[in-house]
């Protein structure tokens, strides 16, 4: 399992300085195909807006 998770989405409530993700778990899903072949075909479902 990853020791450090980095994220550049500073509008997410789990974003912290240094592009760190502070979520207890991360949920990533396919957004187009049954089996993703590129990062662009995935989405982070852990995202929650700070607002």
mmCIF entry with sequence, helices, sheets and N, C-alpha, C, O atoms, coordinates in Angstrom:
data_MODEL
# 
_entry.id   MODEL 
# 
_entity.id                         1 
_entity.type                       polymer 
_entity.pdbx_number_of_molecules   1 
# 
_entity_poly.entity_id                      1 
_entity_poly.type                           'polypeptide(L)' 
_entity_poly.nstd_linkage                   no 
_entity_poly.nstd_monomer                   no 
_entity_poly.pdbx_seq_one_letter_code       
;(UNK)(UNK)(UNK)(UNK)(UNK)(UNK)(UNK)(UNK)(UNK)(UNK)(UNK)(UNK)(UNK)(UNK)(UNK)(UNK)
(UNK)(UNK)(UNK)(UNK)(UNK)(UNK)(UNK)(UNK)(UNK)(UNK)(UNK)(UNK)(UNK)(UNK)(UNK)(UNK)
(UNK)(UNK)(UNK)(UNK)(UNK)(UNK)(UNK)(UNK)(UNK)(UNK)(UNK)(UNK)(UNK)(UNK)(UNK)(UNK)
(UNK)(UNK)(UNK)
;
_entity_poly.pdbx_seq_one_letter_code_can   XXXXXXXXXXXXXXXXXXXXXXXXXXXXXXXXXXXXXXXXXXXXXXXXXXX 
_entity_poly.pdbx_strand_id                 A 
# 
loop_
_entity_poly_seq.entity_id 
_entity_poly_seq.num 
_entity_poly_seq.mon_id 
_entity_poly_seq.hetero 
1 1  UNK n 
1 2  UNK n 
1 3  UNK n 
1 4  UNK n 
1 5  UNK n 
1 6  UNK n 
1 7  UNK n 
1 8  UNK n 
1 9  UNK n 
1 10 UNK n 
1 11 UNK n 
1 12 UNK n 
1 13 UNK n 
1 14 UNK n 
1 15 UNK n 
1 16 UNK n 
1 17 UNK n 
1 18 UNK n 
1 19 UNK n 
1 20 UNK n 
1 21 UNK n 
1 22 UNK n 
1 23 UNK n 
1 24 UNK n 
1 25 UNK n 
1 26 UNK n 
1 27 UNK n 
1 28 UNK n 
1 29 UNK n 
1 30 UNK n 
1 31 UNK n 
1 32 UNK n 
1 33 UNK n 
1 34 UNK n 
1 35 UNK n 
1 36 UNK n 
1 37 UNK n 
1 38 UNK n 
1 39 UNK n 
1 40 UNK n 
1 41 UNK n 
1 42 UNK n 
1 43 UNK n 
1 44 UNK n 
1 45 UNK n 
1 46 UNK n 
1 47 UNK n 
1 48 UNK n 
1 49 UNK n 
1 50 UNK n 
1 51 UNK n 
# 
_struct_asym.id          A 
_struct_asym.entity_id   1 
# 
_struct_conf.conf_type_id            HELX_P 
_struct_conf.id                      HELX_P1 
_struct_conf.pdbx_PDB_helix_id       AA1 
_struct_conf.beg_label_comp_id       UNK 
_struct_conf.beg_label_asym_id       A 
_struct_conf.beg_label_seq_id        39 
_struct_conf.pdbx_beg_PDB_ins_code   ? 
_struct_conf.end_label_comp_id       UNK 
_struct_conf.end_label_asym_id       A 
_struct_conf.end_label_seq_id        41 
_struct_conf.pdbx_end_PDB_ins_code   ? 
_struct_conf.beg_auth_comp_id        UNK 
_struct_conf.beg_auth_asym_id        A 
_struct_conf.beg_auth_seq_id         39 
_struct_conf.end_auth_comp_id        UNK 
_struct_conf.end_auth_asym_id        A 
_struct_conf.end_auth_seq_id         41 
_struct_conf.pdbx_PDB_helix_class    5 
_struct_conf.details                 ? 
_struct_conf.pdbx_PDB_helix_length   3 
# 
_struct_conf_type.id          HELX_P 
_struct_conf_type.criteria    ? 
_struct_conf_type.reference   ? 
# 
loop_
_struct_sheet.id 
_struct_sheet.type 
_struct_sheet.number_strands 
_struct_sheet.details 
AA1 ? 2 ? 
AA2 ? 2 ? 
# 
loop_
_struct_sheet_order.sheet_id 
_struct_sheet_order.range_id_1 
_struct_sheet_order.range_id_2 
_struct_sheet_order.offset 
_struct_sheet_order.sense 
AA1 1 2 ? anti-parallel 
AA2 1 2 ? anti-parallel 
# 
loop_
_struct_sheet_range.sheet_id 
_struct_sheet_range.id 
_struct_sheet_range.beg_label_comp_id 
_struct_sheet_range.beg_label_asym_id 
_struct_sheet_range.beg_label_seq_id 
_struct_sheet_range.pdbx_beg_PDB_ins_code 
_struct_sheet_range.end_label_comp_id 
_struct_sheet_range.end_label_asym_id 
_struct_sheet_range.end_label_seq_id 
_struct_sheet_range.pdbx_end_PDB_ins_code 
_struct_sheet_range.beg_auth_comp_id 
_struct_sheet_range.beg_auth_asym_id 
_struct_sheet_range.beg_auth_seq_id 
_struct_sheet_range.end_auth_comp_id 
_struct_sheet_range.end_auth_asym_id 
_struct_sheet_range.end_auth_seq_id 
AA1 1 UNK A 15 ? UNK A 16 ? UNK A 15 UNK A 16 
AA1 2 UNK A 20 ? UNK A 21 ? UNK A 20 UNK A 21 
AA2 1 UNK A 28 ? UNK A 30 ? UNK A 28 UNK A 30 
AA2 2 UNK A 42 ? UNK A 44 ? UNK A 42 UNK A 44 
# 
loop_
_atom_site.group_PDB 
_atom_site.id 
_atom_site.type_symbol 
_atom_site.label_atom_id 
_atom_site.label_alt_id 
_atom_site.label_comp_id 
_atom_site.label_asym_id 
_atom_site.label_entity_id 
_atom_site.label_seq_id 
_atom_site.pdbx_PDB_ins_code 
_atom_site.Cartn_x 
_atom_site.Cartn_y 
_atom_site.Cartn_z 
_atom_site.occupancy 
_atom_site.B_iso_or_equiv 
_atom_site.pdbx_formal_charge 
_atom_site.auth_seq_id 
_atom_site.auth_comp_id 
_atom_site.auth_asym_id 
_atom_site.auth_atom_id 
_atom_site.pdbx_PDB_model_num 
ATOM 1   N N  . UNK A 1 1  ? 0.840   -1.181 0.000   1.00 0.00 ? 1  UNK A N  1 
ATOM 2   C CA . UNK A 1 1  ? 0.000   0.000  0.000   1.00 0.00 ? 1  UNK A CA 1 
ATOM 3   C C  . UNK A 1 1  ? 0.884   1.243  0.000   1.00 0.00 ? 1  UNK A C  1 
ATOM 4   O O  . UNK A 1 1  ? 1.972   1.247  0.576   1.00 0.00 ? 1  UNK A O  1 
ATOM 5   N N  . UNK A 1 2  ? 0.404   2.289  -0.650  1.00 0.00 ? 2  UNK A N  1 
ATOM 6   C CA . UNK A 1 2  ? 1.176   3.525  -0.740  1.00 0.00 ? 2  UNK A CA 1 
ATOM 7   C C  . UNK A 1 2  ? 1.383   4.162  0.626   1.00 0.00 ? 2  UNK A C  1 
ATOM 8   O O  . UNK A 1 2  ? 0.459   4.233  1.436   1.00 0.00 ? 2  UNK A O  1 
ATOM 9   N N  . UNK A 1 3  ? 2.579   4.614  0.868   1.00 0.00 ? 3  UNK A N  1 
ATOM 10  C CA . UNK A 1 3  ? 2.886   5.282  2.128   1.00 0.00 ? 3  UNK A CA 1 
ATOM 11  C C  . UNK A 1 3  ? 2.438   6.737  2.106   1.00 0.00 ? 3  UNK A C  1 
ATOM 12  O O  . UNK A 1 3  ? 1.875   7.235  3.080   1.00 0.00 ? 3  UNK A O  1 
ATOM 13  N N  . UNK A 1 4  ? 2.686   7.405  1.003   1.00 0.00 ? 4  UNK A N  1 
ATOM 14  C CA . UNK A 1 4  ? 2.285   8.794  0.825   1.00 0.00 ? 4  UNK A CA 1 
ATOM 15  C C  . UNK A 1 4  ? 1.424   8.899  -0.427  1.00 0.00 ? 4  UNK A C  1 
ATOM 16  O O  . UNK A 1 4  ? 1.765   8.344  -1.472  1.00 0.00 ? 4  UNK A O  1 
ATOM 17  N N  . UNK A 1 5  ? 0.317   9.605  -0.318  1.00 0.00 ? 5  UNK A N  1 
ATOM 18  C CA . UNK A 1 5  ? -0.542  9.846  -1.473  1.00 0.00 ? 5  UNK A CA 1 
ATOM 19  C C  . UNK A 1 5  ? -0.490  11.334 -1.777  1.00 0.00 ? 5  UNK A C  1 
ATOM 20  O O  . UNK A 1 5  ? -0.772  12.162 -0.910  1.00 0.00 ? 5  UNK A O  1 
ATOM 21  N N  . UNK A 1 6  ? -0.129  11.674 -3.008  1.00 0.00 ? 6  UNK A N  1 
ATOM 22  C CA . UNK A 1 6  ? -0.029  13.064 -3.409  1.00 0.00 ? 6  UNK A CA 1 
ATOM 23  C C  . UNK A 1 6  ? -1.241  13.457 -4.243  1.00 0.00 ? 6  UNK A C  1 
ATOM 24  O O  . UNK A 1 6  ? -1.794  12.636 -4.975  1.00 0.00 ? 6  UNK A O  1 
ATOM 25  N N  . UNK A 1 7  ? -1.646  14.711 -4.127  1.00 0.00 ? 7  UNK A N  1 
ATOM 26  C CA . UNK A 1 7  ? -2.800  15.227 -4.849  1.00 0.00 ? 7  UNK A CA 1 
ATOM 27  C C  . UNK A 1 7  ? -2.615  16.722 -5.067  1.00 0.00 ? 7  UNK A C  1 
ATOM 28  O O  . UNK A 1 7  ? -2.216  17.439 -4.149  1.00 0.00 ? 7  UNK A O  1 
ATOM 29  N N  . UNK A 1 8  ? -2.902  17.194 -6.271  1.00 0.00 ? 8  UNK A N  1 
ATOM 30  C CA . UNK A 1 8  ? -2.771  18.616 -6.589  1.00 0.00 ? 8  UNK A CA 1 
ATOM 31  C C  . UNK A 1 8  ? -4.101  19.357 -6.532  1.00 0.00 ? 8  UNK A C  1 
ATOM 32  O O  . UNK A 1 8  ? -4.141  20.552 -6.824  1.00 0.00 ? 8  UNK A O  1 
ATOM 33  N N  . UNK A 1 9  ? -5.181  18.692 -6.169  1.00 0.00 ? 9  UNK A N  1 
ATOM 34  C CA . UNK A 1 9  ? -6.515  19.295 -6.190  1.00 0.00 ? 9  UNK A CA 1 
ATOM 35  C C  . UNK A 1 9  ? -6.753  20.037 -4.879  1.00 0.00 ? 9  UNK A C  1 
ATOM 36  O O  . UNK A 1 9  ? -7.334  19.492 -3.940  1.00 0.00 ? 9  UNK A O  1 
ATOM 37  N N  . UNK A 1 10 ? -6.295  21.295 -4.827  1.00 0.00 ? 10 UNK A N  1 
ATOM 38  C CA . UNK A 1 10 ? -6.362  22.044 -3.575  1.00 0.00 ? 10 UNK A CA 1 
ATOM 39  C C  . UNK A 1 10 ? -7.775  22.502 -3.208  1.00 0.00 ? 10 UNK A C  1 
ATOM 40  O O  . UNK A 1 10 ? -7.968  23.114 -2.157  1.00 0.00 ? 10 UNK A O  1 
ATOM 41  N N  . UNK A 1 11 ? -8.760  22.217 -4.054  1.00 0.00 ? 11 UNK A N  1 
ATOM 42  C CA . UNK A 1 11 ? -10.153 22.509 -3.696  1.00 0.00 ? 11 UNK A CA 1 
ATOM 43  C C  . UNK A 1 11 ? -10.806 21.335 -2.965  1.00 0.00 ? 11 UNK A C  1 
ATOM 44  O O  . UNK A 1 11 ? -11.978 21.413 -2.594  1.00 0.00 ? 11 UNK A O  1 
ATOM 45  N N  . UNK A 1 12 ? -10.066 20.260 -2.756  1.00 0.00 ? 12 UNK A N  1 
ATOM 46  C CA . UNK A 1 12 ? -10.567 19.089 -2.036  1.00 0.00 ? 12 UNK A CA 1 
ATOM 47  C C  . UNK A 1 12 ? -10.325 19.253 -0.541  1.00 0.00 ? 12 UNK A C  1 
ATOM 48  O O  . UNK A 1 12 ? -9.274  19.751 -0.137  1.00 0.00 ? 12 UNK A O  1 
ATOM 49  N N  . UNK A 1 13 ? -11.277 18.845 0.279   1.00 0.00 ? 13 UNK A N  1 
ATOM 50  C CA . UNK A 1 13 ? -11.117 19.002 1.727   1.00 0.00 ? 13 UNK A CA 1 
ATOM 51  C C  . UNK A 1 13 ? -10.007 18.128 2.295   1.00 0.00 ? 13 UNK A C  1 
ATOM 52  O O  . UNK A 1 13 ? -9.560  18.367 3.416   1.00 0.00 ? 13 UNK A O  1 
ATOM 53  N N  . UNK A 1 14 ? -9.551  17.123 1.553   1.00 0.00 ? 14 UNK A N  1 
ATOM 54  C CA . UNK A 1 14 ? -8.473  16.247 2.017   1.00 0.00 ? 14 UNK A CA 1 
ATOM 55  C C  . UNK A 1 14 ? -7.091  16.723 1.576   1.00 0.00 ? 14 UNK A C  1 
ATOM 56  O O  . UNK A 1 14 ? -6.086  16.106 1.928   1.00 0.00 ? 14 UNK A O  1 
ATOM 57  N N  . UNK A 1 15 ? -7.032  17.804 0.814   1.00 0.00 ? 15 UNK A N  1 
ATOM 58  C CA . UNK A 1 15 ? -5.752  18.335 0.346   1.00 0.00 ? 15 UNK A CA 1 
ATOM 59  C C  . UNK A 1 15 ? -5.042  19.038 1.493   1.00 0.00 ? 15 UNK A C  1 
ATOM 60  O O  . UNK A 1 15 ? -5.669  19.757 2.272   1.00 0.00 ? 15 UNK A O  1 
ATOM 61  N N  . UNK A 1 16 ? -3.724  18.828 1.597   1.00 0.00 ? 16 UNK A N  1 
ATOM 62  C CA . UNK A 1 16 ? -2.908  19.495 2.619   1.00 0.00 ? 16 UNK A CA 1 
ATOM 63  C C  . UNK A 1 16 ? -1.644  20.036 1.956   1.00 0.00 ? 16 UNK A C  1 
ATOM 64  O O  . UNK A 1 16 ? -1.287  19.629 0.851   1.00 0.00 ? 16 UNK A O  1 
ATOM 65  N N  . UNK A 1 17 ? -0.982  20.946 2.636   1.00 0.00 ? 17 UNK A N  1 
ATOM 66  C CA . UNK A 1 17 ? 0.254   21.547 2.132   1.00 0.00 ? 17 UNK A CA 1 
ATOM 67  C C  . UNK A 1 17 ? 1.221   20.475 1.659   1.00 0.00 ? 17 UNK A C  1 
ATOM 68  O O  . UNK A 1 17 ? 1.299   19.392 2.238   1.00 0.00 ? 17 UNK A O  1 
ATOM 69  N N  . UNK A 1 18 ? 1.948   20.784 0.612   1.00 0.00 ? 18 UNK A N  1 
ATOM 70  C CA . UNK A 1 18 ? 2.889   19.818 0.049   1.00 0.00 ? 18 UNK A CA 1 
ATOM 71  C C  . UNK A 1 18 ? 2.201   18.821 -0.859  1.00 0.00 ? 18 UNK A C  1 
ATOM 72  O O  . UNK A 1 18 ? 2.769   17.778 -1.184  1.00 0.00 ? 18 UNK A O  1 
ATOM 73  N N  . UNK A 1 19 ? 0.969   19.136 -1.277  1.00 0.00 ? 19 UNK A N  1 
ATOM 74  C CA . UNK A 1 19 ? 0.167   18.258 -2.140  1.00 0.00 ? 19 UNK A CA 1 
ATOM 75  C C  . UNK A 1 19 ? -0.066  16.880 -1.514  1.00 0.00 ? 19 UNK A C  1 
ATOM 76  O O  . UNK A 1 19 ? -0.051  15.865 -2.210  1.00 0.00 ? 19 UNK A O  1 
ATOM 77  N N  . UNK A 1 20 ? -0.280  16.855 -0.214  1.00 0.00 ? 20 UNK A N  1 
ATOM 78  C CA . UNK A 1 20 ? -0.554  15.604 0.505   1.00 0.00 ? 20 UNK A CA 1 
ATOM 79  C C  . UNK A 1 20 ? -2.057  15.358 0.567   1.00 0.00 ? 20 UNK A C  1 
ATOM 80  O O  . UNK A 1 20 ? -2.838  16.304 0.671   1.00 0.00 ? 20 UNK A O  1 
ATOM 81  N N  . UNK A 1 21 ? -2.456  14.117 0.505   1.00 0.00 ? 21 UNK A N  1 
ATOM 82  C CA . UNK A 1 21 ? -3.855  13.723 0.680   1.00 0.00 ? 21 UNK A CA 1 
ATOM 83  C C  . UNK A 1 21 ? -4.014  13.188 2.099   1.00 0.00 ? 21 UNK A C  1 
ATOM 84  O O  . UNK A 1 21 ? -3.294  12.280 2.514   1.00 0.00 ? 21 UNK A O  1 
ATOM 85  N N  . UNK A 1 22 ? -4.970  13.760 2.845   1.00 0.00 ? 22 UNK A N  1 
ATOM 86  C CA . UNK A 1 22 ? -5.154  13.359 4.245   1.00 0.00 ? 22 UNK A CA 1 
ATOM 87  C C  . UNK A 1 22 ? -6.329  12.402 4.445   1.00 0.00 ? 22 UNK A C  1 
ATOM 88  O O  . UNK A 1 22 ? -6.683  12.106 5.587   1.00 0.00 ? 22 UNK A O  1 
ATOM 89  N N  . UNK A 1 23 ? -6.934  11.917 3.380   1.00 0.00 ? 23 UNK A N  1 
ATOM 90  C CA . UNK A 1 23 ? -8.056  10.979 3.500   1.00 0.00 ? 23 UNK A CA 1 
ATOM 91  C C  . UNK A 1 23 ? -7.575  9.662  4.111   1.00 0.00 ? 23 UNK A C  1 
ATOM 92  O O  . UNK A 1 23 ? -6.440  9.242  3.884   1.00 0.00 ? 23 UNK A O  1 
ATOM 93  N N  . UNK A 1 24 ? -8.440  9.020  4.880   1.00 0.00 ? 24 UNK A N  1 
ATOM 94  C CA . UNK A 1 24 ? -8.110  7.725  5.481   1.00 0.00 ? 24 UNK A CA 1 
ATOM 95  C C  . UNK A 1 24 ? -8.023  6.614  4.448   1.00 0.00 ? 24 UNK A C  1 
ATOM 96  O O  . UNK A 1 24 ? -7.291  5.643  4.637   1.00 0.00 ? 24 UNK A O  1 
ATOM 97  N N  . UNK A 1 25 ? -8.765  6.752  3.362   1.00 0.00 ? 25 UNK A N  1 
ATOM 98  C CA . UNK A 1 25 ? -8.716  5.784  2.271   1.00 0.00 ? 25 UNK A CA 1 
ATOM 99  C C  . UNK A 1 25 ? -8.991  6.522  0.966   1.00 0.00 ? 25 UNK A C  1 
ATOM 100 O O  . UNK A 1 25 ? -9.545  7.622  0.973   1.00 0.00 ? 25 UNK A O  1 
ATOM 101 N N  . UNK A 1 26 ? -8.607  5.923  -0.141  1.00 0.00 ? 26 UNK A N  1 
ATOM 102 C CA . UNK A 1 26 ? -8.764  6.515  -1.458  1.00 0.00 ? 26 UNK A CA 1 
ATOM 103 C C  . UNK A 1 26 ? -9.588  5.552  -2.315  1.00 0.00 ? 26 UNK A C  1 
ATOM 104 O O  . UNK A 1 26 ? -9.345  4.346  -2.310  1.00 0.00 ? 26 UNK A O  1 
ATOM 105 N N  . UNK A 1 27 ? -10.562 6.090  -3.049  1.00 0.00 ? 27 UNK A N  1 
ATOM 106 C CA . UNK A 1 27 ? -11.397 5.278  -3.925  1.00 0.00 ? 27 UNK A CA 1 
ATOM 107 C C  . UNK A 1 27 ? -11.304 5.832  -5.339  1.00 0.00 ? 27 UNK A C  1 
ATOM 108 O O  . UNK A 1 27 ? -11.763 6.943  -5.602  1.00 0.00 ? 27 UNK A O  1 
ATOM 109 N N  . UNK A 1 28 ? -10.712 5.065  -6.253  1.00 0.00 ? 28 UNK A N  1 
ATOM 110 C CA . UNK A 1 28 ? -10.526 5.475  -7.635  1.00 0.00 ? 28 UNK A CA 1 
ATOM 111 C C  . UNK A 1 28 ? -11.326 4.513  -8.518  1.00 0.00 ? 28 UNK A C  1 
ATOM 112 O O  . UNK A 1 28 ? -11.292 3.298  -8.325  1.00 0.00 ? 28 UNK A O  1 
ATOM 113 N N  . UNK A 1 29 ? -12.050 5.086  -9.498  1.00 0.00 ? 29 UNK A N  1 
ATOM 114 C CA . UNK A 1 29 ? -12.895 4.266  -10.373 1.00 0.00 ? 29 UNK A CA 1 
ATOM 115 C C  . UNK A 1 29 ? -12.595 4.560  -11.849 1.00 0.00 ? 29 UNK A C  1 
ATOM 116 O O  . UNK A 1 29 ? -11.997 5.582  -12.184 1.00 0.00 ? 29 UNK A O  1 
ATOM 117 N N  . UNK A 1 30 ? -13.022 3.645  -12.713 1.00 0.00 ? 30 UNK A N  1 
ATOM 118 C CA . UNK A 1 30 ? -12.979 3.869  -14.158 1.00 0.00 ? 30 UNK A CA 1 
ATOM 119 C C  . UNK A 1 30 ? -14.027 4.910  -14.500 1.00 0.00 ? 30 UNK A C  1 
ATOM 120 O O  . UNK A 1 30 ? -15.115 4.898  -13.924 1.00 0.00 ? 30 UNK A O  1 
ATOM 121 N N  . UNK A 1 31 ? -13.724 5.810  -15.426 1.00 0.00 ? 31 UNK A N  1 
ATOM 122 C CA . UNK A 1 31 ? -14.726 6.784  -15.816 1.00 0.00 ? 31 UNK A CA 1 
ATOM 123 C C  . UNK A 1 31 ? -15.236 6.586  -17.233 1.00 0.00 ? 31 UNK A C  1 
ATOM 124 O O  . UNK A 1 31 ? -16.191 7.254  -17.630 1.00 0.00 ? 31 UNK A O  1 
ATOM 125 N N  . UNK A 1 32 ? -14.642 5.699  -18.004 1.00 0.00 ? 32 UNK A N  1 
ATOM 126 C CA . UNK A 1 32 ? -15.082 5.499  -19.394 1.00 0.00 ? 32 UNK A CA 1 
ATOM 127 C C  . UNK A 1 32 ? -15.226 4.037  -19.763 1.00 0.00 ? 32 UNK A C  1 
ATOM 128 O O  . UNK A 1 32 ? -16.267 3.617  -20.268 1.00 0.00 ? 32 UNK A O  1 
ATOM 129 N N  . UNK A 1 33 ? -14.213 3.284  -19.517 1.00 0.00 ? 33 UNK A N  1 
ATOM 130 C CA . UNK A 1 33 ? -14.184 1.891  -19.975 1.00 0.00 ? 33 UNK A CA 1 
ATOM 131 C C  . UNK A 1 33 ? -14.305 0.930  -18.803 1.00 0.00 ? 33 UNK A C  1 
ATOM 132 O O  . UNK A 1 33 ? -14.136 1.303  -17.642 1.00 0.00 ? 33 UNK A O  1 
ATOM 133 N N  . UNK A 1 34 ? -14.594 -0.288 -19.135 1.00 0.00 ? 34 UNK A N  1 
ATOM 134 C CA . UNK A 1 34 ? -14.634 -1.305 -18.098 1.00 0.00 ? 34 UNK A CA 1 
ATOM 135 C C  . UNK A 1 34 ? -13.248 -1.496 -17.483 1.00 0.00 ? 34 UNK A C  1 
ATOM 136 O O  . UNK A 1 34 ? -13.120 -1.766 -16.288 1.00 0.00 ? 34 UNK A O  1 
ATOM 137 N N  . UNK A 1 35 ? -12.219 -1.352 -18.308 1.00 0.00 ? 35 UNK A N  1 
ATOM 138 C CA . UNK A 1 35 ? -10.846 -1.466 -17.821 1.00 0.00 ? 35 UNK A CA 1 
ATOM 139 C C  . UNK A 1 35 ? -10.055 -0.255 -18.307 1.00 0.00 ? 35 UNK A C  1 
ATOM 140 O O  . UNK A 1 35 ? -9.831  -0.104 -19.508 1.00 0.00 ? 35 UNK A O  1 
ATOM 141 N N  . UNK A 1 36 ? -9.632  0.604  -17.389 1.00 0.00 ? 36 UNK A N  1 
ATOM 142 C CA . UNK A 1 36 ? -8.872  1.801  -17.744 1.00 0.00 ? 36 UNK A CA 1 
ATOM 143 C C  . UNK A 1 36 ? -7.488  1.414  -18.253 1.00 0.00 ? 36 UNK A C  1 
ATOM 144 O O  . UNK A 1 36 ? -6.871  0.467  -17.766 1.00 0.00 ? 36 UNK A O  1 
ATOM 145 N N  . UNK A 1 37 ? -7.017  2.166  -19.241 1.00 0.00 ? 37 UNK A N  1 
ATOM 146 C CA . UNK A 1 37 ? -5.671  1.943  -19.762 1.00 0.00 ? 37 UNK A CA 1 
ATOM 147 C C  . UNK A 1 37 ? -4.791  3.176  -19.602 1.00 0.00 ? 37 UNK A C  1 
ATOM 148 O O  . UNK A 1 37 ? -3.586  3.117  -19.849 1.00 0.00 ? 37 UNK A O  1 
ATOM 149 N N  . UNK A 1 38 ? -5.400  4.317  -19.181 1.00 0.00 ? 38 UNK A N  1 
ATOM 150 C CA . UNK A 1 38 ? -4.639  5.540  -18.934 1.00 0.00 ? 38 UNK A CA 1 
ATOM 151 C C  . UNK A 1 38 ? -5.186  6.214  -17.673 1.00 0.00 ? 38 UNK A C  1 
ATOM 152 O O  . UNK A 1 38 ? -6.310  5.940  -17.255 1.00 0.00 ? 38 UNK A O  1 
ATOM 153 N N  . UNK A 1 39 ? -4.389  7.091  -17.076 1.00 0.00 ? 39 UNK A N  1 
ATOM 154 C CA . UNK A 1 39 ? -4.832  7.824  -15.885 1.00 0.00 ? 39 UNK A CA 1 
ATOM 155 C C  . UNK A 1 39 ? -6.050  8.683  -16.183 1.00 0.00 ? 39 UNK A C  1 
ATOM 156 O O  . UNK A 1 39 ? -6.896  8.881  -15.311 1.00 0.00 ? 39 UNK A O  1 
ATOM 157 N N  . UNK A 1 40 ? -6.151  9.196  -17.411 1.00 0.00 ? 40 UNK A N  1 
ATOM 158 C CA . UNK A 1 40 ? -7.269  10.031 -17.804 1.00 0.00 ? 40 UNK A CA 1 
ATOM 159 C C  . UNK A 1 40 ? -8.599  9.304  -17.837 1.00 0.00 ? 40 UNK A C  1 
ATOM 160 O O  . UNK A 1 40 ? -9.653  9.935  -17.906 1.00 0.00 ? 40 UNK A O  1 
ATOM 161 N N  . UNK A 1 41 ? -8.555  7.992  -17.787 1.00 0.00 ? 41 UNK A N  1 
ATOM 162 C CA . UNK A 1 41 ? -9.774  7.180  -17.784 1.00 0.00 ? 41 UNK A CA 1 
ATOM 163 C C  . UNK A 1 41 ? -10.194 6.788  -16.378 1.00 0.00 ? 41 UNK A C  1 
ATOM 164 O O  . UNK A 1 41 ? -11.021 5.894  -16.200 1.00 0.00 ? 41 UNK A O  1 
ATOM 165 N N  . UNK A 1 42 ? -9.626  7.455  -15.377 1.00 0.00 ? 42 UNK A N  1 
ATOM 166 C CA . UNK A 1 42 ? -9.969  7.175  -13.981 1.00 0.00 ? 42 UNK A CA 1 
ATOM 167 C C  . UNK A 1 42 ? -10.425 8.446  -13.277 1.00 0.00 ? 42 UNK A C  1 
ATOM 168 O O  . UNK A 1 42 ? -10.124 9.553  -13.725 1.00 0.00 ? 42 UNK A O  1 
ATOM 169 N N  . UNK A 1 43 ? -11.143 8.288  -12.186 1.00 0.00 ? 43 UNK A N  1 
ATOM 170 C CA . UNK A 1 43 ? -11.612 9.406  -11.363 1.00 0.00 ? 43 UNK A CA 1 
ATOM 171 C C  . UNK A 1 43 ? -11.435 9.059  -9.890  1.00 0.00 ? 43 UNK A C  1 
ATOM 172 O O  . UNK A 1 43 ? -11.581 7.906  -9.485  1.00 0.00 ? 43 UNK A O  1 
ATOM 173 N N  . UNK A 1 44 ? -11.113 10.091 -9.089  1.00 0.00 ? 44 UNK A N  1 
ATOM 174 C CA . UNK A 1 44 ? -11.010 9.916  -7.641  1.00 0.00 ? 44 UNK A CA 1 
ATOM 175 C C  . UNK A 1 44 ? -12.373 10.180 -7.025  1.00 0.00 ? 44 UNK A C  1 
ATOM 176 O O  . UNK A 1 44 ? -12.841 11.318 -7.035  1.00 0.00 ? 44 UNK A O  1 
ATOM 177 N N  . UNK A 1 45 ? -13.013 9.164  -6.494  1.00 0.00 ? 45 UNK A N  1 
ATOM 178 C CA . UNK A 1 45 ? -14.323 9.300  -5.855  1.00 0.00 ? 45 UNK A CA 1 
ATOM 179 C C  . UNK A 1 45 ? -14.194 9.756  -4.410  1.00 0.00 ? 45 UNK A C  1 
ATOM 180 O O  . UNK A 1 45 ? -15.203 10.011 -3.753  1.00 0.00 ? 45 UNK A O  1 
ATOM 181 N N  . UNK A 1 46 ? -12.974 9.862  -3.906  1.00 0.00 ? 46 UNK A N  1 
ATOM 182 C CA . UNK A 1 46 ? -12.737 10.338 -2.548  1.00 0.00 ? 46 UNK A CA 1 
ATOM 183 C C  . UNK A 1 46 ? -12.921 11.852 -2.455  1.00 0.00 ? 46 UNK A C  1 
ATOM 184 O O  . UNK A 1 46 ? -13.164 12.383 -1.371  1.00 0.00 ? 46 UNK A O  1 
ATOM 185 N N  . UNK A 1 47 ? -12.805 12.546 -3.584  1.00 0.00 ? 47 UNK A N  1 
ATOM 186 C CA . UNK A 1 47 ? -12.892 14.006 -3.618  1.00 0.00 ? 47 UNK A CA 1 
ATOM 187 C C  . UNK A 1 47 ? -14.142 14.525 -2.935  1.00 0.00 ? 47 UNK A C  1 
ATOM 188 O O  . UNK A 1 47 ? -15.248 14.043 -3.184  1.00 0.00 ? 47 UNK A O  1 
ATOM 189 N N  . UNK A 1 48 ? -13.953 15.526 -2.058  1.00 0.00 ? 48 UNK A N  1 
ATOM 190 C CA . UNK A 1 48 ? -15.039 16.283 -1.462  1.00 0.00 ? 48 UNK A CA 1 
ATOM 191 C C  . UNK A 1 48 ? -14.603 17.753 -1.461  1.00 0.00 ? 48 UNK A C  1 
ATOM 192 O O  . UNK A 1 48 ? -13.494 18.083 -1.041  1.00 0.00 ? 48 UNK A O  1 
ATOM 193 N N  . UNK A 1 49 ? -15.477 18.612 -1.928  1.00 0.00 ? 49 UNK A N  1 
ATOM 194 C CA . UNK A 1 49 ? -15.155 20.025 -2.021  1.00 0.00 ? 49 UNK A CA 1 
ATOM 195 C C  . UNK A 1 49 ? -14.947 20.646 -0.637  1.00 0.00 ? 49 UNK A C  1 
ATOM 196 O O  . UNK A 1 49 ? -15.646 20.300 0.315   1.00 0.00 ? 49 UNK A O  1 
ATOM 197 N N  . UNK A 1 50 ? -13.991 21.559 -0.535  1.00 0.00 ? 50 UNK A N  1 
ATOM 198 C CA . UNK A 1 50 ? -13.774 22.287 0.721   1.00 0.00 ? 50 UNK A CA 1 
ATOM 199 C C  . UNK A 1 50 ? -14.943 23.194 1.057   1.00 0.00 ? 50 UNK A C  1 
ATOM 200 O O  . UNK A 1 50 ? -15.179 23.520 2.220   1.00 0.00 ? 50 UNK A O  1 
ATOM 201 N N  . UNK A 1 51 ? -15.664 23.595 0.038   1.00 0.00 ? 51 UNK A N  1 
ATOM 202 C CA . UNK A 1 51 ? -16.752 24.568 0.221   1.00 0.00 ? 51 UNK A CA 1 
ATOM 203 C C  . UNK A 1 51 ? -18.040 23.879 0.624   1.00 0.00 ? 51 UNK A C  1 
ATOM 204 O O  . UNK A 1 51 ? -19.059 24.540 0.821   1.00 0.00 ? 51 UNK A O  1 
# 
